[in-house]
Amino acid sequence: MNATQTPNRTGVFTALRETPRPVVYLLIGVLVNQLGAFVQTFLVLYLTHREFTVGQAGLALTAYSAGAVFGTMLGGELTHRIGPRPTIIAAMTGSAALLALIPLLSRPGLYAVLLIAVATTGLVTQAYRPAAAVLLGDLMPEEHRVMGFSMMRIALNIGAALAPLVAAAVILIDWNLLLWLDALTALAYAALALLLLPKVAAPQDEKEQSPKQSRGYGVILRDRRYHLFLASVLVGSIIYVQYTVALPLNIEADGFSTGLYSAVLVTASVTLILCELKITAYVKHLRPHLVGAVGTAIMGLGVAGYALAGLGPVPIILATIVFVSGVMVNGPTMFAYPSTFPAAVRARYIGTHQATFGLGMALGPALGVLAWTQLGEGIWPLCGALGVFAAWCAYAGIRENKAVRAETESSADEPTS
């Protein structure tokens, strides 16, 4: 009876019905915030409109990206120390204040101050992500945890798909409204967190920790399997970003119109939004290390398929579908995996994972352009080979490290002196 009832009990609609109301509020906040996430996408255009050089604008974007990488680590540490809800409120409130200041600082004579403000904005804005992941992992029923992370990814993707449309309308009124609207959505998320999200205690509020446990990053440094998982995340994110970096260069070099690249982006977004929950409902029953490895391999295969781009639009669209299929298979499981660690170290594991993902997304564009200039279409077989390596790292890294888990769990039970 269990064998026949499990798929229905844990299907998409069942997971949606059994999603706790606080998780719904959390996902709404993520969506609202993402709808106004204009800075990283439009910062270069905004600053050149404000009479900065392209080089200055590019450096400012680099500063924001660097701040974002460290921001996820900061968010993990704050979540560990003060809890997820206060971290989200503090991060979003600080982000709103800094975003509102950027238009006032966007003057050539204040460039140095602007760089500091932009880097700090990236630091503060991304600090909410580990807190949201911890809260989602704590509140979502264990059997629906992977589905919960799939829902969060869909909320992010919907926001990312709609944000450029909102930005296009706002720019026609006033470029400064981009930053002010971004600040407003961040403030709305902070207010939602304050009023509707539950108070989940930080780990040390539940039990006084021993000195051994307080050195949470030492556990991560000793966790060799987790290092392999992080290697998979880093390499996988560098591969992932090439469909927005090297692919448009390839399409242009082959003489196709920019409309084809727009079709690729629409195909990827629509496929993710419509299909990811259903795919997650199937793969969440499988062993996580197999799901992570197979999905990563499929993603690499899809990106390698862009080597056929010269044959026309159909191979490009088909390769995109294969690529996105791999992302849908491995994405929710990979993002949910750090939340399975004991509460004493969970926030730091999540922060380290998201910082690694952000680092790959930051390095990917520069490495992609370099590979394209040196290898041309040879970048795609290289991505395929790296996909195989990342798949192996996922397989080896996600397999449970019982020694590390025993260490974190036993340290939580040790009496304090």
Residue pairs with C-beta under 8 A, 6 or more apart in sequence:
6 285
7 281
7 285
8 14
10 143
10 144
10 147
10 281
10 284
10 285
11 281
12 147
12 277
12 278
12 281
15 144
15 147
15 148
15 277
15 281
18 141
18 144
19 140
19 144
19 148
19 151
20 139
20 140
20 141
22 135
22 139
22 196
22 197
22 198
23 136
23 139
23 140
23 148
23 151
25 192
25 196
25 197
26 132
26 135
26 136
26 139
26 152
26 197
27 151
27 152
27 155
28 155
28 192
29 88
29 132
29 188
29 189
29 192
29 193
29 197
30 132
30 152
30 155
30 156
30 159
30 189
31 155
31 156
31 158
31 159
32 159
32 185
32 188
32 189
32 192
33 92
33 128
33 159
33 185
33 186
33 188
33 189
34 155
34 156
34 158
34 159
34 160
34 163
35 159
35 162
35 163
35 166
35 185
36 163
36 166
36 181
36 182
36 183
36 184
36 185
36 186
37 159
37 160
37 163
37 182
37 185
38 163
38 167
38 178
38 179
38 181
38 182
39 64
39 99
39 102
39 118
39 121
39 122
39 125
39 179
39 182
40 61
40 64
40 65
40 68
40 122
41 163
41 164
41 167
42 167
42 178
43 57
43 60
43 61
43 64
43 118
44 54
44 57
44 58
44 60
44 61
45 57
46 57
46 106
46 175
46 178
46 179
47 56
47 57
47 60
47 106
48 54
48 57
49 175
50 106
50 107
50 175
51 108
52 60
52 106
52 108
52 111
56 111
59 115
60 114
60 115
60 118
63 115
63 118
63 119
63 122
64 118
64 119
64 121
64 122
65 122
65 358
65 361
65 362
66 119
66 122
66 362
67 118
67 119
67 120
67 121
67 122
67 123
67 124
67 126
68 122
68 123
68 125
68 126
68 358
68 362
69 126
69 355
69 358
69 359
69 362
70 123
70 355
71 91
71 122
71 123
71 124
71 125
71 126
71 127
71 129
71 358
72 126
72 127
72 129
72 130
72 351
72 354
72 355
72 357
72 358
73 351
73 352
73 355
74 123
74 127
74 351
75 87
75 91
75 126
75 127
75 128
75 129
75 130
75 131
75 351
75 354
76 130
76 347
76 348
76 349
76 350
76 351
76 352
76 354
76 355
77 347
77 348
77 351
78 86
78 87
78 90
78 91
78 127
78 131
79 87
79 130
79 131
79 134
79 202
79 347
79 350
79 351
80 202
80 203
80 204
80 216
80 347
80 348
81 202
81 204
82 202
83 199
83 200
83 201
83 202
83 205
84 131
84 132
84 134
84 135
84 138
84 197
84 200
84 347
85 131
85 135
85 193
85 197
85 198
85 199
85 200
87 127
87 128
87 130
87 131
88 128
88 131
88 132
88 135
88 189
88 190
88 193
88 197
89 190
89 193
89 194
90 127
91 124
91 125
91 126
91 127
91 128
91 131
92 128
92 186
92 187
92 189
92 190
92 193
93 186
93 187
93 190
94 124
95 121
95 124
95 125
95 128
95 183
95 186
96 183
96 184
96 186
96 187
96 190
97 183
98 117
98 120
98 121
98 124
98 125
99 121
99 125
99 179
99 180
99 182
99 183
99 186
100 179
100 180
100 183
101 117
102 114
102 117
102 118
102 121
102 179
103 176
103 179
103 180
105 113
105 114
105 117
106 114
107 114
125 186
126 354
126 358
128 189
129 354
130 347
130 350
130 351
130 354
131 347
132 152
133 149
133 152
133 335
133 338
133 339
133 350
133 354
134 200
134 339
134 346
134 347
134 350
135 197
135 200
136 145
136 148
136 149
136 152
136 339
137 145
137 148
137 336
137 339
137 340
137 346
137 350
138 200
139 198
139 200
140 147
140 148
145 336
145 339
145 340
146 280
146 284
146 332
146 333
146 336
147 277
147 280
147 281
147 284
147 332
148 336
149 332
149 335
149 336
149 339
150 276
150 277
150 280
150 331
150 332
151 277
152 335
153 272
153 276
153 331
153 332
153 335
154 272
154 273
154 276
154 277
157 269
157 272
157 273
158 273
160 269
161 269
161 273
166 181
167 178
170 177
170 178
170 181
171 177
171 178
203 209
203 343
203 344
203 346
203 347
206 343
207 412
208 416
209 344
209 411
209 412
209 416
210 411
210 414
210 415
210 416
212 411
212 414
213 344
213 345
213 408
213 411
213 412
213 414
216 344
216 345
216 348
217 348
217 352
219 345
219 404
219 407
219 408
220 226
220 345
220 348
220 349
220 352
222 404
222 407
223 401
223 404
224 401
225 396
225 397
225 398
225 399
225 401
225 404
226 349
226 352
226 397
226 401
226 404
227 397
228 393
228 394
228 396
228 397
229 292
229 334
229 337
229 353
229 393
229 394
229 397
229 398
230 352
230 353
230 356
230 397
231 390
231 393
231 397
232 292
232 296
232 334
232 390
232 391
232 393
232 394
232 397
233 334
233 353
233 356
233 357
233 360
234 356
234 357
234 359
234 360
235 360
235 386
235 387
235 389
235 390
235 393
236 296
236 299
236 330
236 334
236 360
236 387
236 390
236 394
237 356
237 357
237 359
237 360
237 361
237 364
238 360
238 363
238 364
238 367
238 368
238 386
239 299
239 300
239 303
239 364
239 383
239 386
239 387
239 390
240 299
240 327
240 360
240 361
240 364
241 360
241 361
241 364
241 365
241 368
242 303
242 364
242 368
242 379
242 383
243 264
243 268
243 303
243 306
243 320
243 323
244 265
245 364
245 365
245 368
245 369
245 372
246 306
246 368
246 369
246 371
246 372
246 379
246 380
247 261
247 264
247 306
247 309
247 316
248 258
248 261
249 369
249 372
250 306
250 309
250 372
250 377
251 258
251 260
251 261
251 264
251 309
251 316
252 258
253 376
254 309
254 310
256 313
260 313
260 316
263 313
263 317
264 316
264 317
264 320
267 317
267 320
267 321
267 324
268 320
268 323
268 324
271 321
271 324
271 325
271 328
272 324
272 327
272 328
275 328
276 328
276 331
276 332
279 325
279 328
279 329
280 328
280 332
283 291
283 295
283 329
283 333
284 291
284 332
284 333
288 333
288 337
288 398
289 394
289 395
289 396
289 397
289 398
289 399
290 395
291 329
291 330
291 333
292 330
292 333
292 334
292 337
292 391
292 394
292 395
292 397
292 398
293 330
293 391
293 392
293 394
293 395
293 398
294 329
294 330
294 391
295 326
295 327
295 328
295 329
295 330
295 331
295 333
295 334
295 394
296 326
296 330
296 387
296 390
296 391
296 394
297 326
297 387
297 388
297 391
298 322
298 323
298 325
298 326
298 329
298 330
299 323
299 326
299 327
299 330
299 387
300 326
300 383
300 384
300 385
300 386
300 387
300 388
300 390
300 391
301 322
301 323
301 326
301 384
301 387
302 319
302 320
302 321
302 322
302 323
302 324
302 325
302 326
303 319
303 323
303 380
303 383
303 384
303 387
304 380
304 381
304 383
304 384
304 387
305 315
305 318
305 319
305 322
305 323
305 380
306 316
306 319
306 380
306 383
307 377
307 380
307 381
308 315
308 316
308 319
309 315
309 316
309 319
309 377
310 377
330 394
333 398
334 394
334 398
335 353
337 353
337 398
338 346
338 349
338 350
338 352
338 353
339 346
339 349
339 350
341 349
341 405
341 408
342 405
342 408
342 409
342 412
343 412
344 408
344 409
344 411
344 412
345 408
368 379
371 378
371 379
371 382
372 379
375 382
